[in-house]
Amino acid sequence: MSSSPGGEEEVRRLLAAYQQYQAQAENIMHQLSITQMTADGLERAQGAVEALDAAEVGQEILVPIGSGSFIHGKLASKEKVVLNVGAGVSVEKTPAETREILKVRKAEVLEGSKKLNEVLAKIDQEMQKIQSIMQQYEDAAAQGQGSEGVV
């Protein structure tokens, strides 16, 4: 590292900024993971609603209960789908309405994922800039020049 006080302070500031960007990137990657799981769930729900077209009332079906587990059941009706609308509230919709709602939700999730990826790319660019500057400091220190003339 540099022997000049200003250089050391700058290095500490850059390291702090880098760590902050790193934490933000990890948070965004976690959010991306959640959006991917949400998109996958919406895809499965769309598939299930589409399967209603081929199903018959009274047909035996497997009903998902979570964690990849199912129970056997019989289809009581194809006319209504119970759809969660948030805050623990569910409403009955037709399969056609449900398909449209799920399609819109999935598009929103994918758009959110796209925006998160854009933010992540910007953070990555900033981290690369900091790495480049830090490398310049290291190179200058290795050559015994201190931090003079290094941007």
N, C-alpha and C positions, 0 to 999 in steps of 0.2 A: 504494500500500500504506500501511498504517498507520505512523505515526511512533513509536508506543509500542513498546518492546521486546517486551512480552507479545503484542501484536497480530502482530508480525512472526514471532514464534516459533509462534504459533497458525497463521498462514498457511503457514509451512513444514511444520508437522505435517499440515495438511490436504492440502497438495500431495503430500506423501509418501504419505499414505493413498490419495489419488486415484490416484497412479501405481501403487500396489500393487493396487488394485482393477482398474485398467486391464490390468495384466499377468495377473491372474487371469481376467478376462473373455476376453482373447485366448487363454489356455490352454484355457478351457472351449469357446470357439468352435472351436478346433482339434479338441478331443475330440468335439464334435458333428459335425464334418465326418467324422471317422473312424467314428463310429457310423452316420452316414448311408451311408457307403460299405459298411460291414458289413451294414446292413439291405438295401441294394441287392443285395449278393452273395447274401445268404440268399434274397431274392426270386427271383433268377435260378436258384439251386439248386432252390428249390421248383418253379419252372416246368419245369426239366429233368427232375426226378423225375416230375412230372405227365405230361410228354410220353412217358415210358416206357410208360404205359398204351396209347397209340396206336401205339407203335413195334412193329416185328417183329424177331425175332432174325435177323441177317444183313443187316438194312437198312443202307444207307449213311447215315452221319451225319457232322456236323461236330463235331469235338472241340476245345473251347477250350484253348489253350496259354498264354493270358495276353496282356495288352495288346491285346485285340481281335483276336487272331490265332487261326486255326483250322487243323486238319489234317483230312483226310478219313479216315474209319475205318468199320468195320462193327461193328454192335452184336452182341457175342458172347453176352450174357445179359441178361435183364430181371429175373432173380431176386434179384440182390444189387447193392447200391450200396456203394462204398467211401467211408466217411465219416470225416473228420478229427475226432478227439476231443480234440486238443490235444497239446502237447509233441512234435509230430512223429509222433504215434501215430495210425494209421488202423485202422478195423475194418469188417468187412462187416456190413451190415444189409439187411433186406428193404426194398423201396420204401415200404411202409406205415410201418415203424419209422422210416425216414429222414424221411418227411414229418412225422411227429409230432415228432421231434427238431428238425428245422429250424423247425417252428412254435413250439416252446418257446424255441429260441434267439432267433428273431426277436422274440418277445414280451419276452424279457429285454433285448434290445438297445433296443427301443422304450421300455421302462420306464426304462432307464438314460438314454436321451435325454431323456425327460420330466423326470427328476430334474435332469439337467444344465441344462435350460431353466429350471427353477424356481430353481436356484442363480444362474444368469445374471440372472434377473429381480431377485433380491434384491441382487445386486452392482450392477445398474443403478440400483436405488432408492437405494442408499448413495451412488453416484456423483452422482446428481441432488441429494441432500441436500448433499453437499460443494459442488457447483456453486452451489447456492442460497446457502449460507453465504459462499462466496467472492464471489458477486455482491454480497452485503450489505456485505462489507468494501470492495469496489471502489467501491460507491455512497457509502459513508461517507467514503472517502478522497477521492473526487471532490468531495464537499461540504465537505471540509476538517474533518471532525469527528473524524478518527482512528477508533479502534475502540471508543470508549466507547459503551455501550448497545447494541452489536451482539452478537447471539447467535451 
